[in-house]
Amino acid sequence: LQPGICEHHVLADRTRPMDFEIHGVEQVEGFGDGNTPMQRFEPFYGAQPRSWHERRSAFYALRRQPRRLSTGQRRTGPRSSYVGSEVFLSLVDGDQAPYPHQLRQLGMQLWCSNRDLPLHMPVGKSSTDFVLDDGGPVAAIRCVAGPTRPRSGVTAGDTRWRLISHLQLNYLSLLEAGDDGATAVREMLTLYHDPHDAAARRQVEGVRRIASRPIVRRIPVPGPATYGRGLEITLTCDDAAFEGQGVYLLASVLRHVFARQASLNSFTETVLCTLERNEVVRWPAHLGNRPIL
C-alpha cells in the first residue's frame, strides 16, 4: 500500500497478469510490518443488517472495468478476442470515506479464472485432452463440449444497486418527459440479459422512446359495461436493432410489464411503433394486477 493512493489494482499473479482474471473477492486482511493481520475488512455492499454494519468501521469496495490493451497489444493485437476485465479495490469506513490506516500491505483470498487461456486449449488434437498429476488407470480424458467462451465477473455492489433501481419503476417513471421513460425501461432490461451479449445490448438500445397519455376505455371485466381511466403507452423501437428476430416479442413482454405498473382501478393499452413503419400493433386494454374496486 502506498500513501495517497485510495484505489488499488487487484492482481492474482503480478508476473502473469494476463493468465488470471479476478472473479470475486472472498476475504481481505490488512498487514503491518509483521505477518499477523492487523485489520479484517468486510464488503461495504454486503448483505448484512444495519446493526452489524454500524458496529464495524473497516470495509472494502470493488470496481470492475474492461481491461485496457497495452502498448504491445495495440501494436500487434491481443492474443485472443477476449480481453477481460480488471478489478480495483478501495478501503473505506462506514461512511464510504477513505479508511485511515497504517497498513503496509493487503492479503486476499480470491476466486480467479484463467481469463482467455481455455480458448487456447488444444481440445481433440492429441490422444487425451487432460492428464492426471499422479497417474492412474485412465487411458484418456476427453472434453465432450466446450470450453465455453470466458465471461467477466460482476461486482456485487453494482448488481445490488441495479436491482434496487429496478424497484423504482412505476407508471410515474413512464410519464417522465423526454427520454427518461425509455431510459428507465432500458435500465430495467439490462438486468435480464448477458452484459457481454452484443446482440442483446443492441436490442436494449433499440428501445428509443416511450410516450404515454391518459385515455378512457371500456374495462374488460364481466358484468355491465364499465368504463375507466388508463394509460396509452406508445413504445417506439428501431427495427434495425432487431434484425433477424423482430421487435414483436419484446413488445409483447413489455406489454405485461407495463400492466403490472398500473395503478388501482386502472389499465394500460400498449401501442408498438417503429421508426421505419410507424404503428405496428395496438393491443387491447390490459388490467393491472391490482383488484378492481
C-alpha positions in Angstrom: 0.0 0.0 0.0 1.3 3.5 -0.9 0.2 6.6 0.9 -2.1 8.9 -1.1 -3.5 6.1 -3.3 -7.1 5.3 -2.4 -7.7 2.6 -5.1 -5.6 -0.5 -5.6 -5.3 -2.7 -8.6 -6.0 -6.3 -7.6 -3.7 -8.9 -9.3 -3.6 -12.6 -8.6 -0.1 -13.0 -10.0 1.9 -9.9 -10.9 4.3 -12.0 -13.1 1.4 -13.3 -15.2 -1.4 -10.7 -15.1 -2.9 -11.9 -18.4 -3.3 -15.5 -17.2 -5.6 -14.8 -14.3 -8.8 -12.7 -14.1 -10.4 -11.8 -10.7 -13.9 -13.4 -10.5 -14.6 -12.5 -6.9 -13.1 -11.4 -3.6 -13.6 -13.8 -0.7 -11.6 -12.1 2.1 -9.4 -9.0 2.6 -7.0 -8.6 5.5 -4.6 -5.7 6.3 -1.0 -6.3 7.5 1.6 -4.1 9.0 5.3 -4.9 9.3 4.7 -8.4 10.6 2.8 -11.5 9.5 -0.1 -11.0 11.8 -3.2 -9.5 10.3 -4.0 -6.1 11.9 -7.4 -5.5 10.4 -10.1 -7.5 8.7 -12.1 -5.7 6.0 -15.7 -6.6 5.2 -17.5 -5.9 1.9 -19.2 -2.5 2.0 -22.1 -3.7 0.0 -22.5 -6.9 1.9 -26.0 -8.2 2.7 -25.8 -7.7 6.5 -28.3 -6.0 8.8 -27.8 -2.3 9.6 -26.8 -3.0 13.3 -23.9 -5.3 12.0 -22.8 -2.5 9.6 -22.8 0.1 12.4 -20.5 -2.0 14.6 -17.8 -2.1 12.0 -15.7 0.6 10.5 -13.4 -1.1 8.0 -14.8 -2.1 4.6 -13.7 -2.6 1.1 -15.4 -1.6 -2.1 -14.8 -3.1 -5.6 -14.9 -1.5 -9.0 -14.6 -3.5 -12.3 -13.7 -2.1 -15.6 -12.8 -3.5 -19.0 -9.1 -4.2 -19.3 -7.2 -1.7 -21.4 -4.8 -3.0 -24.1 -1.2 -2.5 -23.5 1.1 -0.7 -26.0 2.3 -4.0 -27.4 -1.3 -5.4 -27.7 -2.4 -2.3 -29.5 0.5 -2.6 -31.9 0.3 -6.4 -32.6 -3.2 -7.2 -31.3 -4.3 -9.2 -28.3 -3.6 -13.0 -28.2 -7.4 -13.7 -28.4 -10.7 -12.0 -28.9 -11.4 -11.9 -25.2 -9.5 -9.2 -23.2 -11.4 -9.5 -19.9 -11.7 -7.0 -17.1 -9.7 -5.7 -14.1 -10.8 -5.2 -10.5 -9.8 -2.3 -8.3 -10.3 -2.2 -4.5 -10.6 0.7 -2.2 -10.6 0.8 1.6 -13.4 2.8 3.2 -15.0 3.4 6.5 -18.7 3.1 7.4 -19.4 6.4 5.7 -17.7 5.3 2.5 -14.9 7.8 3.1 -11.2 6.7 2.7 -10.2 4.4 5.5 -7.4 5.8 7.7 -4.8 3.1 8.3 -1.1 2.4 9.0 -1.1 -0.8 7.0 1.7 -1.8 4.7 0.1 -4.5 2.5 -3.2 -6.4 1.9 -3.7 -10.1 1.8 -6.7 -11.5 -0.1 -8.5 -14.7 -0.8 -9.7 -14.6 -4.4 -11.8 -16.5 -6.9 -10.0 -16.4 -10.2 -10.4 -17.7 -13.7 -7.7 -18.3 -16.4 -9.0 -15.4 -18.4 -8.7 -16.5 -22.1 -6.4 -19.5 -21.6 -9.2 -22.0 -22.2 -9.6 -20.7 -25.7 -6.1 -21.9 -26.4 -6.7 -25.4 -25.2 -5.8 -28.0 -28.0 -9.1 -29.9 -27.5 -9.3 -33.1 -29.6 -5.8 -32.7 -31.1 -3.9 -35.4 -29.1 -4.6 -38.7 -27.6 -6.1 -37.1 -24.4 -7.3 -33.6 -23.5 -6.3 -33.9 -19.8 -3.7 -35.8 -17.9 -3.6 -36.8 -14.2 -0.9 -35.3 -12.0 -0.3 -38.6 -10.1 -1.2 -41.1 -12.8 -3.9 -43.7 -12.6 -5.7 -46.4 -14.6 -7.1 -43.9 -17.1 -6.2 -44.2 -20.8 -7.7 -40.8 -21.9 -9.8 -38.0 -20.8 -11.9 -36.3 -23.5 -13.6 -32.9 -23.4 -17.1 -33.6 -24.6 -18.1 -30.0 -25.1 -16.6 -26.6 -24.6 -14.8 -24.9 -23.2 -17.3 -22.1 -23.3 -16.2 -18.6 -24.0 -15.0 -16.8 -20.9 -17.0 -14.0 -19.2 -16.1 -11.3 -16.8 -17.5 -11.4 -13.3 -19.9 -8.8 -11.9 -19.2 -6.8 -8.8 -21.8 -7.4 -6.1 -22.3 -3.7 -5.4 -23.2 -2.9 -9.0 -25.7 -5.8 -9.2 -27.5 -4.9 -6.0 -27.8 -1.2 -6.8 -29.2 -2.1 -10.2 -31.7 -4.5 -8.6 -32.8 -1.7 -6.2 -33.2 0.7 -9.0 -35.5 -1.9 -10.7 -37.9 -1.5 -7.8 -38.4 2.2 -8.6 -40.1 1.6 -11.9 -43.8 2.5 -11.8 -46.3 4.3 -14.0 -44.8 7.6 -13.0 -41.5 6.6 -14.5 -43.2 6.1 -17.8 -44.7 9.6 -17.7 -41.3 11.3 -17.5 -40.7 13.9 -20.1 -38.2 13.4 -22.9 -36.3 10.1 -23.0 -36.4 9.5 -19.2 -39.2 6.9 -19.6 -37.3 4.9 -22.2 -34.1 5.2 -20.1 -35.9 3.6 -17.1 -37.1 0.7 -19.3 -33.6 0.2 -20.8 -32.0 0.1 -17.4 -34.6 -2.5 -16.3 -33.9 -4.6 -19.4 -30.2 -4.7 -18.8 -30.8 -6.7 -15.6 -32.1 -9.6 -17.8 -29.5 -10.0 -20.5 -25.9 -11.1 -20.5 -23.8 -7.9 -20.4 -21.4 -9.5 -22.8 -24.0 -10.3 -25.4 -23.6 -7.6 -28.1 -26.9 -8.6 -29.8 -29.0 -8.3 -26.6 -27.3 -5.0 -25.8 -28.1 -3.6 -29.2 -31.8 -4.6 -28.8 -32.0 -2.8 -25.5 -30.6 0.3 -27.1 -33.2 -0.2 -29.8 -35.9 0.9 -27.4 -35.9 4.6 -28.4 -38.9 6.3 -26.9 -41.9 5.7 -24.6 -44.8 8.1 -24.6 -48.0 7.9 -22.6 -51.3 9.8 -22.5 -54.4 9.3 -20.4 -57.3 7.6 -22.1 -60.8 6.3 -21.3 -61.7 2.8 -22.4 -64.2 0.1 -21.5 -62.7 -2.1 -18.8 -62.6 -5.8 -19.7 -64.5 -7.1 -16.7 -67.6 -9.3 -16.6 -71.0 -7.7 -16.0 -72.4 -4.4 -17.1 -70.3 -2.1 -19.3 -67.8 -0.3 -17.1 -65.5 2.5 -18.3 -62.4 3.6 -16.6 -59.3 5.8 -17.0 -56.0 4.3 -18.0 -52.8 5.0 -19.9 -52.0 4.5 -23.6 -48.3 3.7 -23.7 -46.6 4.1 -27.1 -43.4 2.1 -27.4 -41.1 3.2 -30.3 -38.3 0.9 -31.3 -35.7 0.8 -34.1 -36.2 -2.1 -36.5 -32.5 -2.1 -37.3 -31.6 -3.2 -33.8 -33.9 -6.3 -34.1 -32.8 -7.7 -37.4 -33.4 -11.4 -37.7 -35.7 -11.6 -34.7 -38.2 -8.8 -34.8 -39.4 -6.4 -32.1 -42.9 -8.0 -31.6 -41.7 -10.5 -28.9 -40.0 -7.9 -26.8 -43.0 -5.5 -27.1 -45.4 -8.4 -26.1 -43.4 -9.0 -22.9 -43.2 -5.2 -22.1 -47.0 -5.0 -22.5 -47.4 -7.3 -19.5 -44.6 -5.4 -17.6 -46.5 -2.1 -18.1 -49.7 -3.7 -16.9 -48.1 -4.7 -13.7 -47.3 -1.0 -13.0 -50.9 0.2 -13.5 -52.4 1.9 -10.5 -55.6 0.9 -8.7 -58.7 0.8 -10.9 -56.6 1.5 -14.0 -55.3 -0.3 -17.1 -52.7 0.1 -19.8 -53.1 0.0 -23.6 -49.8 -0.7 -25.3 -49.0 0.5 -28.9 -45.9 -0.7 -30.7 -44.4 1.7 -33.2 -41.1 1.6 -35.1 -39.0 4.4 -36.7 -39.5 2.8 -40.1 -43.1 1.5 -40.1 -44.9 3.8 -37.6 -47.7 2.0 -35.8 -47.2 -1.8 -36.0 -49.7 -3.3 -33.5 -52.1 -2.0 -30.9 -53.0 -4.3 -28.0 -56.4 -4.1 -26.2 -56.7 -2.6 -22.7 -54.9 -4.7 -20.1 -55.8 -4.6 -16.5 -53.1 -4.5 -13.9 -52.6 -7.0 -11.1 -54.4 -4.8 -8.5 -58.0 -5.6 -7.8 -60.8 -3.5 -9.3 -62.9 -1.7 -6.6 
